[in-house]
Every structure is written in structure tokens, then in C-alpha cells.
Amino acid sequence: MISEPFRKLSIFFPMWNEQDYIERAVGYAKEECELLVERGEILDYELIVVDDASTDATPQMADAMAAADPHVKVVHHPVNRKLGGSIKSGFAAATGDLVLYSDADLPFDMAEVSRAVRLLRYYEADVVSAFRHDRTGEGSSRAIYTFFYNVLIRSLFGVRLRDINFAFKLCRTRIFEHIELQSEGSFIDAELIIRTKKLGYDVIQFGVDYFPRTRGESTLASLGVIRTILREMFALRKELRGIKPVADLAG
């Protein structure tokens, strides 16, 4: 029996040219949120599309969904801000006491959201971060890149987390009273966890089955993206020297 439901769950999707995925992503998220409301785990929800200056039909499709459903809202970027900028916009637009973000191609079963909400409640965690059980479907080069990336994060920041860049992080929005994300690139996933743990918040992990993208393509392992990650990584390492844990995390 659930004693106190969460007030609202915000789920947002950073999107750039995702016309092939947008309806499925928003539709399955809505289905899962309705189940959470029915079970009394949340009282309300919102689904946010962050359109990162898409050049396909994504903006029009998103606006049509928002016009048809009050639970859906859209943030439009006038210029492309990449993943980091889109994630920052999503967190800024969220009004729930819980917020989750995911890639538009749904790399995990949305039914896992209920599990994450339950784990966050049971363990009184501040962030629930998922990791992929099996990444072989995305190719050996990406798997190798991710392995060394996670090793580098552990070495530089002392953060031991599996699959730190996976787009499934359920957060209590209260953590953003003390966290202001800076990254504009793909390092933002790691930045969120690093800052969260540095401030003394509780992060837990759980594993999910992984479903690789079948349409469109990901650019997260491109040379330009990697350069940006390294630049932002070393900038954060320098900044963290002056950050201390939050004195009182109670309540």
C-alpha cells in the first residue's frame, strides 16, 4: 500500500529530427503514467517534448499532440543546442516533484518507470539511474567507447556507476535547488550524477533490458562530440574543488 503518492511525474524527451519516434515515445510514456496514476503512485503527470530546432516534422507533430492532450507540452529551441542544452531545457520546464528523461527512440521498456519510482520510494533515494544489461546490439565500437568512458569517469571523479551516460535517470526535482548543470554536450549525463554525488545526495542503480535504435542514427560517438565531452569533463573537475556536500539533506 502506498502511503503518500508523488504529486507529479514529469517525463521529457530531447528530440532532434525524431518524426519516426515521437508518437511512440509520447504514447508509451502516457500509457505508463496513466497506470501509475491508477495505482496511486502519482497524482498527475506531464510529458514534455524538447524540440531541438528539428528540420523534419517533429515540431509540428509535437504541437499537434500538445493541442490534443493537456498532459503534453512542447519546448522549442530556435537554434540547435545539442543534447546538453535540450536536457537543461527539459529540467527547467518540468513542474513535477519527480522528473525522468529518455531518448526518443525508447531504449528501454517504459514499464521500467514504475519499477524506478518504486525503488526511489523504497530506498529513499534522490536519483535512480538505470544501466543496460546487454549493449551488444549497438555494436562493438560503441561498447568499447562506453567502457573506457566509464573508467575515465571513475578515475577523474571517483564515481563508480555503471553506464553513466544511459538516458534513464529518475530524479527528485528538489536536487536542482543545489545543482545547476553546465554542459551543452553529451557529458551532461555524467555531470548530473557527479554533481549529485558530490553534494551528498543518494544515487541508486538498477538494470534494464536495452533496445537499440532501429531508425535514424546516433551521433554520440562522433569525434566532435568526444572533444566536447573531454573539454567539459576537465572544466567540471576544476570546478568541483570548490563544491562541498549540502549540509542538511533531511526532508
N, C-alpha and C positions, 0 to 999 in steps of 0.2 A: 504494500500500500504506500502511495506517495504522499508524504505529509504536506509539503509545500511545493506546488508546481513553479517552474520558472515563468517569469512574466511574459517574455517574448524571446523567440529564437530568430535571429537574423541569419540568412544564408545568402552569400553573394558569390557571383561568378565573374571574374575578369574575362572579358571577351574581346578578341580581335579577329574579325572575319570568321565568325562561328555560325554562319547561317545553317550549316548542316547539323549542328548540335544543339542550338539554343532551345528549340521546342522540347526536345527530350530532356535536357538538363532541368529546365524550369518545371516541366511536367512531373518528373520523378521527385524533385525536391518538394513540390506541392503535395504530392501523394504521401510522402513520408511525414511531412509536417502535419497534415490532417490526421494521420494516425497518432502522432504524439499528442495532439490536442484531444483526440477521442479518448486516449488512455490517461489523460490528466497530467501528463508530464510537463506540458507547456500550456499557457493560456492563449497565446497568439503567436503569429509568425509573420515574417516578411521575406520576400525573395527579391534580391537586388541584382540587376544586370549592370555591370560596369562596361559600357561600350567604349573601347579604347580607340576612338576615331576609325572605326571599321569602314572599309570601302566596298563591302558587299551588302547584302540585305539585312545584316544583323541589326542595325539601328531601327529600321522600320518594323522589323518583326518584334523587337523588344518593346517599342512604343505601342504596338497593337496589343501585346499581352498585358501591358500596364493599363491600357484603356479598358480592357475586358475584365480585369481582376484587380481589386483594390489591394490584394496582398503583394502585388508585383510593382516594383518601381525601377526606374532606369536612371543611371548617371551617364551622361555623355561627355566624353573628353573632346574638346575642339581640336586637339593635336594628340598624336600618339605618345603615350607616356610609359610604354613598356609595362612589364609585369609589376615592378615595384610601385610605380605610380598608380596602377589600377588597384592594387591591394590596399594602398593607403586611402584611395578614394572609397573603396568598399567599407573599410573600417570606419571612416568618417561618416558615411551615410547610414550605418547601422544604428538602430534605435533599441535593439533588444538587450537584455542582460546576458544573453549568450550570443556569440557570433561564430559562424563557421564559414570558411571559404573553400571552394573547389574549382578545379579546372572544368571548362565547359564540356569536355569530352567524357566526363564522369569516369575517372579511372578506378572507382570503387563502387560497390553496390550501395545505393542511398539508404538501404536498410541498416547499414552500419552506423548511421547517425543516431538512431535510438540507443544502440549499444554505447556509443561515446557519451551521450547525455547521461546514461545510467552510471557509467564509470566515473564521470566527473562528479556526480552526486554522491555515490558510494564512498569514494576516496577523498572527497572534499578537495579536489584538485582545482587548479586555476586554468590549466591548459591540458587538453588531451590531444596528443599527436599520434597519428597513425603511421605505420610502416608497412611496406609491401612484403608479403610472404615470398613471392617469386617474381623477379624482374626480368626473367629471360625473354619474355615476349617483346621487349623493347630493343633487343639487340645487345651483343656483347660489348660494343664500344661504349654505349651509354652506361651499362652496368659497371664497367671498369672506371669510367669517369666518376660515377657516383661513389664508388668505393673509396677512391683516393680523395675525393672532395670531403667525405665524412671523416677520413683520417686527418686531413688538414684542419678541419674544424676542431677536432678533439685536441690536436697538438697546439693550436694557437689560442684556443679559448677554454680548454678543459671541459668542454661539453660533450658528454658521451650520449649520443642519441642516434638511434638507427634511422637512416633515410630522412635526414633532417630537411631536405627540400621537397618532400612529398606534400602535395596540396590537399591536406586534410588536417586542419588544426582547429579544434573547437575551443574557444576561449571565453572566459568570463570577461565581459567588457570593462569591468572595474580595473583590470590591469592597465588599461590605457590612460588611467589617471596619472600614471607614472612612466608610461612608455610612449615615446614619440619616435616612430620609425623614420629612418632617413633614406634608405636605399631606394634607388629608382630601378635597379635591375633585379635579376633573379636571386641575388643574395638576401633579399628581404625575408625569405622563409627562415633562413638560418639566423638572421638578425633578430627576428621576433623571439625565437627560442633563447638565443644567447642573452638578450636583454632581460627576458622573463626570469631566467635562472639567476642572472647576476643580481637582480633585485630581490631574490629570495622567494619568488613565487614557486608553486608546486606544479611540475610538469610530469605527466604520466604517459605511457605509450601502450598501444595495442596493435596487433597485426591484422591486416585485411587482405583479401584476395585482390589482385591487380588486373585491370583490363586495359591493355594498351590502346592508344588512338588508332582508329581504322580509316579515318578520313582526314584530309588536310595534313599538315606536318608541324612538328615541334621544332623550334629553333634554339632550345635551351642549352644545347651543347655546342653552339657556334663559337668561332674564335672571338668575335666581338663581345658576346655575352660573357665568355670566360674572362676576358680582360676587365670588363666592368665588375664582375664578381670579385676579382682579386683586388682591384682598387678600393672597392667599398669594404672589403674584408679588413684590409690593413688600416683603413680610416677608422673603423669601429674599434679595432684592437687598441689604437691610440686613445680614443675617446673613453674607453671603459676604465682606464686607470683612475678616472675621477668619479666613477659611479659607485655608490655604496648601497647595500641592501635597504629596502624600505624598513623603517624602524618598527612599524606596527602593521601587521597584515591581518589582524583579527577582524572578523565580520565581513 
